[in-house]
Amino acid sequence: MNDNLHQLRCFGCGARISGDQARPDFRCADCGDLFEVDYPGWEQRKGHDRPNPGALKWLWRERRCSSEGLDHSGVWRFRELLPILDNFGNAVTLREGNTPLYWLARAAKALGIDQLFAKHQGMNPTGSFKDTGMTAALSVARERGFEWVACASTGNTSAAMAAYAARAGMRSLVLIPEGKIAWGKLSQAMDYGAVTCQLKTDFDGCVRVLTDIVQRAPIYLLNSVNPYRLEGQKTPAFEIAEYFDWTVPDHLIVPGGNLANSSALGKGFRELKELGLVARVPRISVIQAAGANPLVRSLASSHGASLEPVEAHTRATAIRIGNPASWRKAARLVQETGGWCLDVTEAEIAIAKAEIGAEGLGCEPASAVTLAGLKKLRAQKAVSGGETVVLVLTGHTLKDADYTIDYHRGTLLRPEEAAGNEQQIAALRRNAVSVDAAPEAVLSLLKGNAV
Ligand code: F0G
C-alpha cells in the first residue's frame, strides 16, 4: 500500500496508524472510534510546492474525454486526491460517478428557490451512491490480497459490493435483515453472485454479527466504517464544485442513515478548500426519517455528545438504522458547517418522492427525505430563496418499485399517517388504469383527463 502517502487518523483520539495496521473492524485500538484517511504530505505542501489548482482542474476535466477506463470513472479521474493505492492498475471500476446534476424546475418554483438542484447518485452503475465508495475500498481489498469481502446492508451497499467483487473475481458475503430490504436490491446481490444471508434481525443486528465474523476469518469489511469507502464517496463533492465552475453551492442536503455519506462529502469539500481549489465549504444538512432519527435526538438532547440508539421504523428501508456507526462524524459536520439536522414523517417522504418523480427523475424513498427536509427548512425560513441548494439523491427509483406502486395505488400510508396531507397525496397519485384494448377507449380516457 501507499502508506507513505496516506495514514489513518482516529476521529476520536487523533491516533495515527498506517493503513496495514487497521484492525479488521476498523475501530481504533485505543478509543474504539473510527478512522479517516489522512494525507500528511498535503499539510507540508504550502507555498511553491502546492499543487497548481488550474492544472489539476484542467487535468480532471480532460480525463473525461480519455478512452482509458480509469479516467472515465468519476472517482478515479480525481485520483490525485485519493492516493490510496500503490498501483492504480489495481482499481476495480464500473465507470462510476460522473453523475448528473439536474435543475429541479418544479420544486424550485414551488419553494421559491431558483437555484435548486439534485445531484443524482442513483445514476451510478448499480443505482446508488455506494458505487463511488465501493470502487475505492474494494480496490484496496484487492491490492491487499483478500479473496473475500463482506458487508451488512440495508440493500444498496450489498448490491454495489456484489457487483464490484464479481468484476474483480472476488467472493462476497452479504448480511441483510430478513424482509426489510427492497426487492430490487436483494435481486442485485443474487444476480452478481454474492453469498446472501438474510438474518432474522435488523440492520444493526447484522452489523453486530459481521463485526464478529471479520475478526475470526480473513474477510475484508466493506461497511462504511471502512475509511477507504469515504475516499470514493467524497468525490461527488469534486464533481459538484466542478459543475459550478469551482465555486460551491450554499447548501447541500443529504439523507442520514448510518451517517457516513454526509461526512464523506464534507471531507471532499474540506480538502478542496485546504488545497486552495475552492474558497469555502457549503452548509451541510442531514435529514433522517422520523422513525429512525437517532442523530436528530442526539443533537437535540446532548448537542451531539452522546447517542442513544433507537429501534428504527420507516418504509425508507435504506435508512432504517437505529444505531449509526458514523454519528460522531456527522454530528461534527453539521455543527462545523452550520447545517441542520431534522427529521421528516412517512407522509412527507412519500409526497417528496412523488414530487421528484413528477420532475422526470425519480429516486428511492430514502433520497426523498432531502426534498422533504428542504421544504421544512424553507417553511422555517432557515433557507432563503437566493441560495443555491443541492439535494443529494442517493438511490434510483427502480430500487424500490413496490413503494412507488403502493403510493400510486393509494395503499402505501395508513390513514393516520396520511392525516392532514390527503389532498397533496391524491394530487400526485397517477394510478395505472385498466382500459379496453381499443383506440376509442384509450382516447376517451384522455378526454376525461383533459387538462
Ligand atoms: N440513501 C440510500 C439510498 C442508502 O442506501 C443509504 C444507506 C443512505 C441514504 C444513508 O447513507 O448510511 O451513509 O448515512 N444505505 C446503507 C446500505 C446503510 O447498507 O446500503 P449513510
Boltz pocket constraint, residues with backbone or C-beta under 6 A from the ligand:
constraints:
  - pocket:
      binder: B
      contacts: [[A, 128], [A, 130], [A, 152], [A, 153], [A, 154], [A, 155], [A, 156], [A, 157], [A, 158], [A, 224], [A, 255], [A, 256], [A, 257], [A, 258], [A, 259], [A, 260], [A, 261], [A, 262], [A, 318], [A, 319], [A, 364], [A, 366], [A, 367], [A, 394], [A, 395]]
      max_distance: 6.0
